[in-house]
Amino acid sequence: MGDVLALVEARLRTTLGEPDARAAVTFLGTDRIEVLRFPDGDLVRYATLGMSAAPMTDPTAALADPVKGPRAELVLSVRAGLADTDKVLRPLAVLAASPQVEGLIVAPGASLDVGEPLWPGAPFSSVLVAESGGLVEDLELDDPMDPVRFLPLLPMTQNEAAWKRVKGAQELQERWLSQGTDLRDPLRAGVPLD
């Protein structure tokens, strides 16, 4: 476990630079989850560290495989200085702990909801999990372990989350694209929906 997390942190540092802050959260019955903060010009990026320590397992499986199964960490990018986004550390840790706590397999296209604003004044309480491989390249591990995927999180308003449940993740992403939505704006309004 420690070896995987050391490799994950090295990949994050190589790609995003040195973190300027980190916070750790431990939930009852779970391993420690850290959230690292990386300044990047007019952006700030938050990345979880700890979710990939163990593979995510199907909650219906009779036995959890300690080696095989998908592994991931979460990455959120927002514009710096527009909102108190550093308060997102705990909600991100909650999302990263969800595979351990709720038996979820977090994968692209999924919606995750924390039930409260991601940061003070945020119009978002949920996120859409996007495809990995863009900002931070997947981290290959020794066989038979699956690679660690760094999954970007895209904040959604309540209306967008409801629309996504009906129309699907692809439709919502296409709507964002067609409207020129700045998904990194921590105060953005919801995209117009039909």
C-alpha positions in Angstrom: 0.0 0.0 0.0 2.7 2.5 1.0 4.7 1.7 -2.1 1.7 2.5 -4.4 1.0 5.8 -2.6 4.7 6.8 -2.9 4.6 6.1 -6.7 1.3 8.0 -7.0 2.7 11.0 -5.1 5.8 11.0 -7.3 3.7 11.0 -10.4 1.6 13.9 -9.1 4.8 15.9 -8.2 6.4 15.2 -11.6 3.3 16.3 -13.4 1.9 19.1 -11.3 5.0 20.4 -9.4 5.4 20.7 -5.6 2.3 20.9 -3.5 2.0 24.1 -1.4 -0.4 22.5 1.1 -1.8 19.1 2.1 -4.5 18.0 4.5 -5.3 14.6 5.8 -8.7 13.2 6.7 -9.5 9.9 8.3 -13.0 8.5 8.5 -14.0 5.8 10.9 -13.1 2.4 9.4 -11.2 3.8 6.5 -7.5 4.4 5.6 -6.2 8.0 5.7 -7.0 10.2 2.7 -4.8 13.2 1.9 -5.6 16.1 -0.4 -2.6 17.9 -2.0 -2.9 21.5 -3.3 -0.9 22.4 -6.4 -0.7 26.1 -7.5 -0.5 26.3 -11.3 -0.5 29.9 -12.6 -4.1 31.2 -12.4 -5.3 27.7 -11.5 -5.2 25.6 -8.4 -5.3 21.9 -8.6 -6.4 19.6 -5.8 -5.4 15.9 -5.9 -6.3 13.1 -3.6 -3.7 10.7 -2.2 -4.9 7.4 -0.6 -7.8 6.3 -2.6 -5.5 4.1 -4.8 -3.9 2.3 -1.9 -6.4 -0.6 -2.4 -8.3 -1.6 -5.5 -12.0 -0.7 -5.7 -14.2 -3.7 -5.4 -17.7 -4.6 -6.6 -19.9 -4.4 -3.5 -21.7 -7.6 -4.6 -18.5 -9.6 -4.7 -18.2 -12.3 -2.0 -14.6 -11.5 -1.4 -12.6 -8.4 -2.0 -9.4 -9.0 -4.0 -6.6 -7.1 -2.3 -4.5 -6.8 -5.5 -6.7 -6.8 -8.6 -9.3 -4.2 -9.4 -9.5 -0.6 -10.6 -7.4 2.1 -8.7 -7.9 5.8 -8.9 -7.2 9.2 -7.5 -9.3 12.4 -8.0 -8.1 15.7 -9.5 -10.1 19.0 -9.3 -8.9 22.1 -11.2 -10.4 25.5 -10.5 -9.5 29.2 -11.1 -7.5 30.6 -8.2 -8.7 33.6 -6.1 -12.3 33.7 -7.1 -13.7 31.7 -4.2 -12.6 30.0 -1.0 -11.9 26.7 -2.8 -9.5 25.5 -0.2 -12.6 24.4 1.8 -13.0 21.6 -0.9 -10.4 19.5 0.9 -12.8 17.7 3.2 -15.5 17.1 0.4 -12.7 15.7 -1.8 -11.5 13.4 0.9 -15.2 12.2 1.4 -15.4 11.4 -2.3 -12.1 9.6 -2.3 -13.2 7.5 0.7 -16.5 6.5 -1.0 -15.1 3.3 -2.4 -14.1 2.1 1.1 -17.1 3.5 2.9 -19.9 2.8 0.3 -18.3 0.1 -1.8 -18.5 2.3 -4.9 -16.4 1.8 -8.0 -15.6 5.4 -9.2 -15.4 5.4 -13.0 -15.7 8.0 -15.8 -19.3 9.1 -16.3 -20.2 8.6 -12.7 -21.8 11.3 -10.6 -20.6 11.9 -7.0 -22.5 14.1 -4.5 -21.4 15.3 -1.1 -24.8 16.8 -0.2 -23.5 20.2 0.5 -21.6 23.0 -1.4 -18.1 21.9 -2.4 -16.8 25.2 -0.9 -18.5 28.2 0.7 -20.9 29.8 -1.8 -20.4 27.1 -4.4 -23.3 26.4 -6.7 -22.1 22.8 -6.8 -22.6 19.8 -4.5 -21.8 17.1 -7.0 -19.2 16.3 -9.6 -19.0 14.4 -12.9 -16.1 12.0 -13.1 -14.3 12.6 -16.4 -11.9 10.3 -18.4 -8.4 9.9 -17.1 -5.2 10.4 -19.1 -5.4 14.1 -19.9 -3.7 16.1 -17.2 -2.0 13.3 -15.2 -1.0 10.2 -17.1 -2.2 6.8 -15.8 0.4 5.2 -13.5 1.2 1.6 -14.5 1.8 -0.8 -11.6 3.4 -4.2 -11.5 1.3 -7.1 -12.7 -1.3 -8.2 -11.6 -2.3 -4.7 -10.3 -4.4 -2.4 -12.4 -2.9 1.0 -13.2 -3.8 4.0 -11.1 -6.1 6.4 -13.0 -6.1 10.1 -12.2 -9.8 11.0 -12.7 -10.7 14.7 -13.3 -13.7 16.0 -11.5 -16.1 18.5 -13.2 -18.4 20.3 -10.7 -22.1 20.2 -11.6 -25.0 22.4 -10.5 -28.1 20.6 -9.2 -29.9 21.1 -12.5 -26.9 19.8 -14.5 -26.7 16.7 -12.2 -30.5 16.0 -12.7 -30.1 16.5 -16.5 -27.1 14.2 -16.5 -29.2 11.5 -14.8 -31.8 11.7 -17.6 -29.6 12.4 -20.6 -26.2 10.9 -19.6 -22.7 12.1 -19.1 -21.9 12.4 -22.8 -24.9 14.7 -23.4 -24.0 17.0 -20.5 -20.3 17.2 -21.6 -21.5 18.1 -25.2 -23.8 20.7 -23.8 -20.9 22.3 -21.8 -18.7 22.3 -24.9 -21.4 23.8 -27.2 -22.0 26.6 -24.7 -18.3 27.3 -24.2 -18.6 26.6 -20.4 -15.6 27.4 -18.3 -15.7 24.3 -16.0 -12.8 25.7 -13.9 -14.8 28.8 -12.9 -15.7 28.1 -9.2 -18.6 30.5 -9.4 -20.0 29.7 -12.8 -23.7 29.5 -13.5 -25.4 26.4 -14.7 -25.4 25.8 -18.4 -28.8 26.4 -20.1 -30.7 23.1 -20.4 -33.7 22.3 -22.6 
